[in-house]
Protein backbone atom coordinates (compact mmCIF):
# COMPACT_ATOMS: atom_id res chain seq x y z
CA UNK A 1 0.00 0.00 0.00
CA UNK A 2 1.05 3.58 -0.27
CA UNK A 3 0.15 6.46 1.98
CA UNK A 4 1.37 10.01 2.45
CA UNK A 5 3.09 11.14 5.58
CA UNK A 6 5.59 13.78 6.60
CA UNK A 7 9.31 13.06 6.26
CA UNK A 8 10.73 12.14 9.66
CA UNK A 9 14.10 13.56 8.64
CA UNK A 10 12.77 17.04 9.38
CA UNK A 11 13.00 18.26 5.81
CA UNK A 12 9.24 18.58 5.55
CA UNK A 13 9.03 16.83 2.17
CA UNK A 14 6.28 14.34 1.40
CA UNK A 15 7.29 10.70 1.30
CA UNK A 16 5.29 7.54 0.84
CA UNK A 17 5.26 4.22 2.60
CA UNK A 18 4.78 0.90 0.89
CA UNK A 19 4.98 -2.70 2.02
CA UNK A 20 8.54 -2.91 0.72
CA UNK A 21 10.05 0.58 0.79
CA UNK A 22 9.41 4.25 1.33
CA UNK A 23 8.49 6.01 -1.87
CA UNK A 24 9.03 9.44 -3.34
CA UNK A 25 6.14 11.12 -5.10
CA UNK A 26 7.31 9.91 -8.52
CA UNK A 27 7.71 6.35 -7.28
CA UNK A 28 4.26 6.47 -5.71
CA UNK A 29 2.83 7.50 -9.08
CA UNK A 30 4.41 4.41 -10.62
CA UNK A 31 2.86 2.21 -7.93
CA UNK A 32 -0.53 3.81 -8.57
CA UNK A 33 -0.18 3.16 -12.32
CA UNK A 34 0.63 -0.48 -11.64
CA UNK A 35 -2.42 -0.83 -9.40
CA UNK A 36 -4.65 0.73 -12.05
CA UNK A 37 -3.10 -1.48 -14.72
CA UNK A 38 -3.82 -4.55 -12.60
CA UNK A 39 -7.54 -3.76 -12.73
CA UNK A 40 -7.40 -3.20 -16.50
CA UNK A 41 -5.70 -6.56 -17.08
CA UNK A 42 -8.16 -8.36 -14.82
CA UNK A 43 -11.05 -6.95 -16.82
CA UNK A 44 -9.62 -8.80 -19.84
CA UNK A 45 -8.66 -12.11 -18.24
CA UNK A 46 -8.97 -14.17 -15.08
CA UNK A 47 -6.60 -14.07 -12.14
CA UNK A 48 -4.93 -17.31 -13.26
CA UNK A 49 -3.65 -15.56 -16.38
CA UNK A 50 -2.49 -12.40 -14.64
CA UNK A 51 1.27 -11.86 -14.40
CA UNK A 52 3.45 -9.06 -13.08
CA UNK A 53 4.87 -8.81 -16.59
CA UNK A 54 1.44 -8.26 -18.19
CA UNK A 55 0.59 -5.60 -15.61
CA UNK A 56 3.92 -3.85 -16.17
CA UNK A 57 3.30 -3.82 -19.92
CA UNK A 58 -0.19 -2.35 -19.39
CA UNK A 59 1.26 0.32 -17.12
CA UNK A 60 4.06 1.13 -19.53
CA UNK A 61 6.88 0.28 -17.14
CA UNK A 62 9.57 -2.36 -17.18
CA UNK A 63 8.96 -5.72 -15.53
CA UNK A 64 12.03 -5.23 -13.35
CA UNK A 65 10.60 -1.92 -12.18
CA UNK A 66 7.30 -3.57 -11.30
CA UNK A 67 9.11 -6.18 -9.23
CA UNK A 68 10.84 -3.37 -7.35
CA UNK A 69 7.48 -2.56 -5.78
CA UNK A 70 5.49 -5.79 -5.97
CA UNK A 71 6.73 -9.27 -5.13
CA UNK A 72 3.95 -11.16 -6.90
CA UNK A 73 0.63 -10.89 -8.68
CA UNK A 74 -1.06 -11.62 -5.35
CA UNK A 75 0.69 -8.59 -3.89
CA UNK A 76 -0.55 -6.45 -6.80
CA UNK A 77 -4.17 -7.51 -6.38
CA UNK A 78 -4.08 -7.16 -2.58
CA UNK A 79 -2.83 -3.61 -3.14
CA UNK A 80 -5.81 -2.92 -5.40
CA UNK A 81 -8.27 -3.95 -2.68
CA UNK A 82 -6.37 -2.04 0.00
CA UNK A 83 -6.58 1.12 -2.11
CA UNK A 84 -10.29 0.62 -2.75
CA UNK A 85 -10.90 0.20 0.96
CA UNK A 86 -8.80 3.22 1.91
CA UNK A 87 -10.52 5.39 -0.68
CA UNK A 88 -13.99 4.43 0.50
CA UNK A 89 -15.57 6.43 3.27
CA UNK A 90 -17.04 4.59 6.23
CA UNK A 91 -20.82 5.18 6.33
CA UNK A 92 -21.93 8.05 8.55
CA UNK A 93 -23.73 6.59 11.54
CA UNK A 94 -25.47 9.82 12.48
CA UNK A 95 -29.12 9.13 13.13
CA UNK A 96 -28.65 5.37 12.90
CA UNK A 97 -29.06 2.92 15.74
CA UNK A 98 -26.34 0.36 16.48
CA UNK A 99 -27.77 -2.34 14.25
CA UNK A 100 -28.40 -0.10 11.25
CA UNK A 101 -24.92 1.41 11.55
CA UNK A 102 -23.20 -2.00 11.64
CA UNK A 103 -25.22 -3.26 8.68
CA UNK A 104 -24.36 -0.17 6.65
CA UNK A 105 -20.64 -0.67 7.38
CA UNK A 106 -20.77 -4.32 6.30
CA UNK A 107 -22.71 -3.57 3.14
CA UNK A 108 -20.38 -0.73 2.20
CA UNK A 109 -17.33 -3.02 2.41
CA UNK A 110 -19.03 -5.95 0.71
CA UNK A 111 -20.02 -3.84 -2.29
CA UNK A 112 -16.58 -2.31 -2.92
CA UNK A 113 -16.01 -4.67 -5.85
CA UNK A 114 -19.61 -5.60 -6.64
CA UNK A 115 -19.47 -4.11 -10.14
CA UNK A 116 -16.25 -5.92 -11.09
CA UNK A 117 -16.62 -9.70 -10.68
CA UNK A 118 -13.26 -10.45 -12.28
CA UNK A 119 -11.48 -8.18 -9.84
CA UNK A 120 -13.46 -9.43 -6.84
CA UNK A 121 -12.62 -13.06 -7.63
CA UNK A 122 -8.96 -12.14 -7.98
CA UNK A 123 -8.99 -10.35 -4.63
CA UNK A 124 -10.26 -13.46 -2.86
CA UNK A 125 -7.49 -15.54 -4.38
CA UNK A 126 -4.83 -12.93 -3.71
CA UNK A 127 -5.69 -12.38 -0.05
CA UNK A 128 -5.19 -16.10 0.59
CA UNK A 129 -1.57 -15.74 -0.53
CA UNK A 130 1.33 -16.42 1.82
CA UNK A 131 3.76 -13.76 0.57
CA UNK A 132 4.97 -11.56 3.46
CA UNK A 133 3.74 -8.50 1.55
CA UNK A 134 0.28 -10.03 1.15
CA UNK A 135 0.21 -10.98 4.82
CA UNK A 136 1.09 -7.38 5.66
CA UNK A 137 -1.70 -5.96 3.54
CA UNK A 138 -4.14 -8.58 4.80
CA UNK A 139 -3.36 -7.40 8.31
CA UNK A 140 -3.90 -3.76 7.37
CA UNK A 141 -7.17 -4.60 5.63
CA UNK A 142 -8.34 -6.63 8.63
CA UNK A 143 -7.46 -3.81 11.00
CA UNK A 144 -9.36 -1.26 8.92
CA UNK A 145 -12.47 -3.44 8.83
CA UNK A 146 -12.09 -4.15 12.56
CA UNK A 147 -11.96 -0.42 13.34
CA UNK A 148 -14.98 0.39 11.19
CA UNK A 149 -17.07 -2.31 12.81
CA UNK A 150 -15.85 -1.43 16.29
CA UNK A 151 -16.84 2.21 15.80
CA UNK A 152 -20.35 1.13 14.78
CA UNK A 153 -20.83 -1.10 17.82
CA UNK A 154 -21.31 -0.12 21.44
CA UNK A 155 -18.47 2.26 22.39
CA UNK A 156 -18.05 0.27 25.60
CA UNK A 157 -16.87 -2.62 23.46
CA UNK A 158 -18.45 -5.89 22.37
CA UNK A 159 -15.44 -8.11 21.60
CA UNK A 160 -17.38 -11.34 21.04
CA UNK A 161 -19.89 -9.69 18.72
CA UNK A 162 -17.11 -7.90 16.88
CA UNK A 163 -15.20 -11.14 16.35
CA UNK A 164 -18.34 -12.88 15.10
CA UNK A 165 -19.00 -10.10 12.60
CA UNK A 166 -15.42 -10.18 11.36
CA UNK A 167 -15.59 -13.93 10.83
CA UNK A 168 -18.93 -13.54 9.10
CA UNK A 169 -17.51 -10.97 6.71
CA UNK A 170 -14.44 -13.10 5.94
CA UNK A 171 -16.68 -16.07 5.16
CA UNK A 172 -18.94 -13.98 2.96
CA UNK A 173 -15.94 -12.64 1.02
CA UNK A 174 -14.71 -16.18 0.42
CA UNK A 175 -18.14 -17.39 -0.75
CA UNK A 176 -18.43 -14.53 -3.21
CA UNK A 177 -14.90 -15.06 -4.47
CA UNK A 178 -15.40 -18.74 -5.26
CA UNK A 179 -18.66 -18.10 -7.07
CA UNK A 180 -21.40 -18.95 -4.57
CA UNK A 181 -23.16 -15.75 -5.52
CA UNK A 182 -22.46 -12.25 -6.77
CA UNK A 183 -21.11 -9.67 -4.36
CA UNK A 184 -24.48 -7.93 -4.45
CA UNK A 185 -26.23 -11.18 -3.48
CA UNK A 186 -23.66 -11.98 -0.82
CA UNK A 187 -24.04 -8.46 0.61
CA UNK A 188 -27.74 -9.13 1.20
CA UNK A 189 -27.05 -12.47 2.87
CA UNK A 190 -24.30 -10.89 4.93
CA UNK A 191 -26.73 -8.32 6.26
CA UNK A 192 -29.31 -10.97 7.12
CA UNK A 193 -26.75 -13.11 8.96
CA UNK A 194 -25.30 -10.10 10.78
CA UNK A 195 -28.80 -9.14 11.88
CA UNK A 196 -29.19 -12.53 13.57
CA UNK A 197 -25.97 -11.95 15.50
CA UNK A 198 -26.89 -8.41 16.49
CA UNK A 199 -30.41 -9.32 17.61
CA UNK A 200 -29.01 -11.94 20.00
CA UNK A 201 -26.35 -9.68 21.49
Buried (B, 14 or more C-beta within 10 A) or exposed (E): BBBEEEEEEEEEEEBBBBBBEBBEEEBBEBBBBBBBBBBEBBEEEEBEEBBBEBBBBBBEBEBEBBBBBBBBBBBBBBBBBBBBBEEBEBBEBEEBEBBBBBBBBBBBBBBBBBEBBBBBBBBBBBBEBEBEBBBBBBEBBBEBBBEBBBEBBEEEEBEEBBEBBBEBBEEBBBBBBEEEBBBBEBBEBBBEBBBEBBEEB
